[in-house]
Amino acid sequence: MAKLTKTARTEFLTTAFTITAAVAAELDERAESPDPIESARAMALLIDARNRRDDMAASLAFLKRRPAPGLKAISDEEARHLDELAAILQERTKKGNMANKSIAVLTEIMRTSDGISQILDERSA
């Protein structure tokens, strides 16, 4: 089993939450687009983005309140996957702000963030 401190877990999850919140905000803005196709595509993803953001907020709050000794174990494979997801997230978000991303890229960013959240979710532990 990999050792992942509570601080490291919180940092991973905070990053995922922050990025998912930014994606939701960008989709919300694009839902108001005068381009009906852009608006429809953004609106179709917006509810999911908001739900993921809210789930991550709940997971983060739960993680912050949970004592470090009570955190669920993370396997070596999960730790490697977490590192991979964080690297992908960093790569996808470093080339500019969310406004410069296509909806497809925003969706992939959101799913990557969600992967981090699923690994670190303490609510089911």
C-alpha positions as CSV (number, residue, x, y, z in Angstrom):
1,M,0.0,0.0,0.0
2,A,1.2,3.5,-0.9
3,K,1.6,6.1,1.9
4,L,-0.3,9.2,0.9
5,T,-0.6,11.8,3.7
6,K,-3.8,13.7,4.5
7,T,-2.1,16.9,3.3
8,A,-1.2,15.3,-0.1
9,R,-4.7,13.9,-0.5
10,T,-6.2,17.3,0.3
11,E,-4.0,19.0,-2.2
12,F,-4.9,16.5,-4.9
13,L,-8.6,16.9,-4.2
14,T,-8.5,20.7,-3.9
15,T,-6.8,20.9,-7.3
16,A,-9.4,18.6,-8.8
17,F,-12.2,20.6,-7.2
18,T,-10.8,24.0,-8.3
19,I,-10.4,22.9,-11.9
20,T,-13.9,21.3,-12.0
21,A,-15.3,24.5,-10.6
22,A,-13.5,26.4,-13.4
23,V,-14.9,24.1,-16.0
24,A,-18.4,24.5,-14.6
25,A,-18.1,28.3,-14.6
26,E,-16.8,28.2,-18.2
27,L,-19.7,25.9,-19.3
28,D,-22.1,28.2,-17.5
29,E,-20.8,31.2,-19.5
30,R,-20.9,29.3,-22.7
31,A,-24.5,28.2,-22.1
32,E,-25.3,31.9,-22.6
33,S,-23.6,32.0,-26.0
34,P,-25.5,33.5,-28.9
35,D,-24.3,30.5,-31.0
36,P,-27.2,28.0,-30.5
37,I,-24.9,25.0,-31.1
38,E,-22.3,26.2,-28.6
39,S,-25.0,27.0,-26.1
40,A,-26.8,23.7,-26.4
41,R,-23.5,21.7,-26.1
42,A,-22.5,23.7,-23.0
43,M,-26.0,23.3,-21.4
44,A,-25.9,19.6,-22.0
45,L,-22.7,19.3,-19.9
46,L,-23.4,21.9,-17.3
47,I,-25.6,19.9,-15.0
48,D,-23.0,17.1,-14.9
49,A,-20.2,19.6,-14.3
50,R,-22.1,21.2,-11.4
51,N,-22.9,17.7,-9.9
52,R,-19.3,16.7,-10.1
53,R,-18.2,20.0,-8.6
54,D,-20.7,19.6,-5.7
55,D,-19.7,16.0,-5.1
56,M,-16.0,17.0,-5.0
57,A,-16.8,19.8,-2.5
58,A,-18.6,17.2,-0.3
59,S,-15.6,14.8,-0.6
60,L,-13.2,17.5,0.2
61,A,-15.2,18.7,3.3
62,F,-15.4,15.1,4.5
63,L,-11.7,14.5,3.9
64,K,-10.8,17.7,5.9
65,R,-12.9,16.5,8.9
66,R,-11.7,12.9,8.9
67,P,-8.7,12.1,11.2
68,A,-5.6,11.1,9.3
69,P,-5.3,7.7,11.0
70,G,-8.8,6.8,9.7
71,L,-8.2,7.5,6.0
72,K,-8.7,4.6,3.7
73,A,-5.7,2.8,2.3
74,I,-4.5,3.7,-1.2
75,S,-3.0,0.9,-3.2
76,D,0.2,1.3,-5.1
77,E,-1.8,1.1,-8.4
78,E,-4.2,3.8,-7.2
79,A,-1.3,6.0,-6.2
80,R,0.3,5.6,-9.7
81,H,-3.1,6.3,-11.3
82,L,-3.5,9.4,-9.1
83,D,-0.1,10.7,-10.2
84,E,-0.9,10.0,-13.9
85,L,-4.3,11.8,-13.6
86,A,-2.6,14.8,-11.9
87,A,0.0,15.0,-14.7
88,I,-2.7,14.8,-17.4
89,L,-4.7,17.5,-15.6
90,Q,-1.7,19.7,-15.3
91,E,-0.9,19.3,-19.0
92,R,-4.5,19.9,-20.1
93,T,-4.8,23.1,-18.1
94,K,-1.4,24.7,-18.4
95,K,-1.8,25.9,-22.0
96,G,-4.2,28.8,-21.2
97,N,-7.3,29.5,-19.3
98,M,-10.6,27.6,-19.7
99,A,-12.0,30.1,-22.1
100,N,-9.5,28.9,-24.7
101,K,-10.5,25.3,-24.4
102,S,-13.0,23.5,-26.6
103,I,-16.0,21.9,-25.0
104,A,-14.5,18.4,-25.7
105,V,-11.3,19.4,-23.8
106,L,-13.3,20.9,-20.9
107,T,-15.2,17.6,-20.7
108,E,-12.0,15.6,-20.6
109,I,-10.5,17.9,-17.9
110,M,-13.7,17.5,-15.9
111,R,-13.5,13.6,-16.2
112,T,-9.8,13.6,-15.2
113,S,-10.6,15.7,-12.1
114,D,-13.4,13.3,-11.3
115,G,-11.0,10.4,-11.5
116,I,-8.9,12.0,-8.8
117,S,-12.0,12.5,-6.7
118,Q,-13.1,8.9,-7.1
119,I,-9.8,7.6,-5.8
120,L,-9.7,9.9,-2.8
121,D,-13.4,9.7,-1.9
122,E,-13.5,9.0,1.9
123,R,-17.3,9.0,2.1
124,S,-17.5,5.3,1.4
125,A,-14.5,4.3,3.6
